[in-house]
Amino acid sequence: MIVMINKRLLIKHLLAHNDENSFYDKKRKIDISHKEGKAKFLKHICALSNSNPKNNSYIVIGVEDEDNNIIGVDFFDDSKIQNLINAYLTNPPIVQYENIPFPHLSDDKVVGLVTIRPIDEITSLRKNIWKYYGGSVFFRDGSMSMPKVFDIEIKDINSSIVVAIEKHAQNNIEHTLNGVFDFMKMRVDYNPQYKVFKEYFVVCWAGQKKEVKDETFFSRVDIELINEQVRLFFSALDEVSIFFNEDTFKIVEYVNLGLQNTNKYYQLEETIIKFENNANYNIETKLLFEAPQFDKKTLFHIYNNNNAILEKLKKGVVFTKNEDRDLKNLPITYLICYLNDFPEAIDKLQGAKSYLKSYNSEVYTIYKETLRILRKVKYS
């Protein structure tokens, strides 16, 4: 029997268990860009894995703790999250992060769903991170992830509950058709399309199409696997090319980089979704990016200009039209400097976050997209 879980329904059923417990947790957001965020995330993964040796555990991200209000988080596409878990945990579980769209959220927001698959082994920290020591073992105590002694007896108390929740979240033809219709209606301005793979899977995609030197690119791209209500790709800025046949759906992501009106497209990452005859699919990603090199004297000038613009921003100085343009270019030019051996440029960029966020939404969106590119390049 082929069973597919509608992840949006699954989240709704999990949230119906109003309080976090030993098989699921909910977070307003997570941040694994620094040691403290990594450590807390690893602690929760460890605790949920140990507390549920026979069934899946879940973390729902983008939900208010008090009233379960779904506020969403940014699309997160770090395919290296399993590498982090393998590096820091002994007997690491299999962990999957998925982006789940909800109709009431804006295009750039989703709910993050972390699925922790059981391995029936004690999971522990492999080495020190933040204030947690290597060898620590965590378990769930109600809604808390707590350290426990190593010889604790593992009890399987959640299997029947989790099985019931997952059963009620199984997909059917009505859910699939409604998902396709909703996507086509919501993305009507972006040339929405769909394709059925292997008679089981429906992929919908949409984007603004443009031709550049005999090549076709799409921007504002949204790609969803409708069966499971999973957003496979979303970007407000980056251009992508799309290819598909009867077995695969391929996305090649590009980044538009350059200085002083010399921009060109560079391949960033390739994602291939392969659909199998047994109603399974897998996603493979491959980094294609090779950093462009620019004249060092020009970069020194741009780097110093960025620093001056940033200082003015911090002081609240009113910008001229040219300075406003330079500010919009600041995130990507700091990234170019970093890729050309200006290591301190990233510290400058990360320190600018709150100021760019308060300046306006357009600049902050560019900032977030730049960090997404950096994360892919840095950790691949």
N, C-alpha and C positions, 0 to 999 in steps of 0.2 A: 504494500500500500504506500502510495506517495503522499507525504505530508509536508505542506509548506506553511510556515508560521507567518501570519500577517503581523509585522513588528509594531505597527501602530496600535492594533488591537491588544497585543501583548502588553504594551506600555500602559494602556488604559486599565487592563486587568490587574497589573502590578500596583498601580496607584490606588486601585480600589481597596487594597490592603493598606489602609491609610498610614499606618506607622511602619517605618523601616523595621526589618526583622533579620533573622539569621540567613535568609536566602536572597534578600534584595536590599539595596541601599539607594538613596536618591540624593542628588547634589544640585545646588544652584549652578555651579560650574566647577571645572577642574583646571589646573594649570600645571603642566609637567615641563615647563620651560626652565624651572629652577629646582634646586635640591629639595626644598621643603615640599613643594608640590609633588615631585616625583615620589618622595618618601611616603607621604600620606596616601597617594594613589596605590603604591605597592602594598602598604599596610592593609588597605581595604581588600585588594585582590587576594592577598595571603589569607586574611580572615574569612572571607566568603568561600574560598576554595577549601579551607580546612573544615568549615562548618557544614559543608554540603558535599560529602564524598560520593553521593550516588545521583545527584541531580544538578542541573544548571543553576547558576546564581547570576544575578543581574545588578547592574548599577544604571540608574536612569539619571541623565544629566540635562539640566535646563528646567528644573522644577523648583518652585518655592517650597520651602520646608513646612511652613505653617499650614498652608491651605491647598497644597498640590496644584497651584496655578502653573500652567505650562507656559514658561516665558521664552524658552529656546536658548540656544547657544550658537556660535559661529560653526559653519561646516568645518569638520576636522578630518583631514585625510592623511594622517601620519601612518603610513603602512609599516613603520618600524616600531610600533608600540610593543609587539611581541618580542623584539630584540631587547628592549628595556627590561621586560619581565624576565626573560631568559638570563640576562646579565646579573640581575640582583636577587633572584629567587632560586632556591634549591627545590627540586621537584616542581617546576613551574607549571601551572595549568595552561590550557590553550585559551587565549583571550581574543575576542573579536570586538572591534569598535565599529558601530554602524551609525549612519546619519539618517534619522527618520523625519520626513517632512510632515507637518500638520497644517491643515488648510487655513487656520486662523493666524499662523505665523507669517511674517514677511519673507520674501524670497530667500534672503540671506541667512535665515535662522532655521534650525532643525532641533530635534531632541536627540541627544547622544545616548545610544544604548550599548552598554558593555556587557557582553555575554561571557561568563567564566565557565568553562567546561570541566567537569570533574575528572580527576585522575586517581582518586582513592589512595592518595599518599599524603603524608604530612608535608606541607609547604612551609618553608622558613626563609628568612633573609639570608642571603649568601654572604653579604659583606655589609659593613657599616654604611649608612646613608642618613644624613642629617642627624637627628638625635636618637635614631634607632640603631641597635648594635647587631652585627652579624650573628646569626644563630637564633635570633628572636623568632618566636612562633606566635601568631595571632589567631584568635577565634572571635566569632560574633557572640556578644552577650546582649541580647535584645537588639537595639539599634546601634550599639557601640562595638568597635573593633578593638579588642583588648588582648594584651599579652597573656599567655597561659603557660603552665609548665608543660614540658615536652611529652610526658607520659599520660596526658589526658586521654580518656576514652572517647573516641569519635562515635557519636550517635547519629543515626540517619532518621531525622524526625520530619523532614520536609518533602520527601519524594512525592507523596500522594498529593500534597497541595500544589507543588510545581507542575506535576503532570496534569492536574485539573486546569490550572491557569493556561498552560500551553495548549491543551485540547480546545479550550474555548477561544483561543486565538488562531485556530487553524483557518487557512484561506479557503475560499470557495469561489465559484464562477461569478457570483454577485459582487463580492468584494473586488475581484479582479476587474470586472467591467466598470464598476463605479470608479475604481482607481484610474483607469484609462480615460474615462469621460471627464473626470475632475482635472486630470493633467492637461488634456486637450483644451479644456475651457479656460483654465488659469493661464496657460501659456500661448493663447491664441495669437498674440502679437509677435511671437517668435518662431513661427513656422513649425509647429509641433508635429512630430511623426512617431510612429510606433512600428515595431516588428516583433513577430512571434518566433521564438527559437525552440526547436526540438518539441514542439507542440505543448510545452509546459510554461515557458517563460515569456513574459511580455516586457520588452524594454521600450520606454518612451523617452524621447529626447527633443530638445528645442534649443534654438539659438539664432542670433542675428547673423545672417550669411553675408560674406563679402569676398570679393576676388582680389588677390594681390599677386601680380606677376604670374598669372595662369595657375595659381594655387587657391583653393577654397578654404577659408577659415570661418569659424563660428565664434562669436563672443556672447556674453551673458548666457552661457551654456548651462543647461539643467538636464541631467540624465538620471532616470529612476528605473529600478527594477520593481515593476508594479506588483508582482505576486507577493513580495515580502514588504512592500512599502518602504524600500530602502533607497535613499538618494546615493547614487554611485559617484556623481561628480557635480560640483557646482562652482562657478566662478563668475564674479561680476565683471572682471576685467580681462583675464587672460584669454588669448585666442587658442582654439583647438581645431584639429582636423579629425574627422570621423570616418572610419571604414568599417564595413561589416560584410560577412558572408553567411552561409547557413549555420555555421558552428561558432563564430566568434564575433565580438563587437570590440573594436579597437579605438582608443582615444590617444592622440598624440598632442600633448600640451606644449605650447610655445610661450616664450616670454619675450616681450618687446623691449630691448635694451639699446641704449646708445647715449651719446653726449652731443649737445649742440646740434640737434636736428640730423644726426647721423644714425638714427635708430634702424635696427633690422630685427628680424625674427630669429630666435635661437630655440632649437628643440630643448625642452626641459625634461619631460617624462613621458613614457609610453605605458599605457594601461591596456591590458588585453583581458577580456572576460570570455572564458571558454565554457560553452554549454555542452554537457554530456548527455548521452542517450538515457542514462539512468536517473534523470531528474536532479542531477547535481551540477554545480558550476564552481569554477574557481577563478580568482582574479590574480593576475601577475602584473607587477609593476617593475619598470626598468628605468633607471636614471640615464638620460641621454645628454645631459647638459655639459658643455665645456665652456668655462668662463672666458668671455672675450677680454682681450688685453688692450689697454689704452695708454696713450702717452702720459708718462708720470708727471710732467710739468703741468699739463692740463688738469690732471687729477688733483694735484696739490692746490691749484687755484679753486677748483670746484669744492674740494673738501673744506678749505678755509672759508669760502663763501657760505657753505652750509652751516658751519659753526657760527658765523656771524648772524645768519638768518635765525638760527635756533636761539641765540642769546636775545635777539630782538623779540622773538615770540615769547620767551620766558618773562620779559619785562613788559609785555603788553603794548609794544610800539605798533602804531598803525602802519600797515604795509602799503608801499606803492604797488602799482599793477605788475611791474617786473618782479618785485619781491614776492608778491603773492604767487606768481608763476614759479619762481624758484622754490617756494615752500611746497608746492604740489609735486615738484620733481625731487624734493629732498629725500624721501624714503628710498627711491630707486637709485639715486646717485650715491647715497651712502652705501647701498648694497654693492654698486659697481666698485666703489673705493675699497670695500672689504674684499671683494673678489680679486682685487689687484694689489694685495699686500698692504692694506691699511687696516690692521686688525682692530684698532681703536674705534673705527667707524661704526661698528656694531654696538659698542657701548653707548656711543652718542645717539644712535638710532633708538635703542631700547629706552634710553633715558628721556627721549622726546615723547614717549607714548601719551602721557596725560595732557601735555600741551597741544599735541596734534588732535587729540580727541575733543578737547574743549574748543578748538579753533573752528572746525566745521566737519560735517559728516563725510564730505567728499575726500578731504585730505586723510581722514582717519581710515576710510575704506582702502585707500591706496597704501597706507601704512600696514594694515592687516594683510593685504595681499602680498606685500613685499616680504613680511615675516614668514608667510606661508612658503614662498619661494626659497627663502633662506633656510627654513627648516628642512626642506627636501634636499637642498644642496649640501647642507652641513652634516646631516646625519646619514646620508646615503653612501 
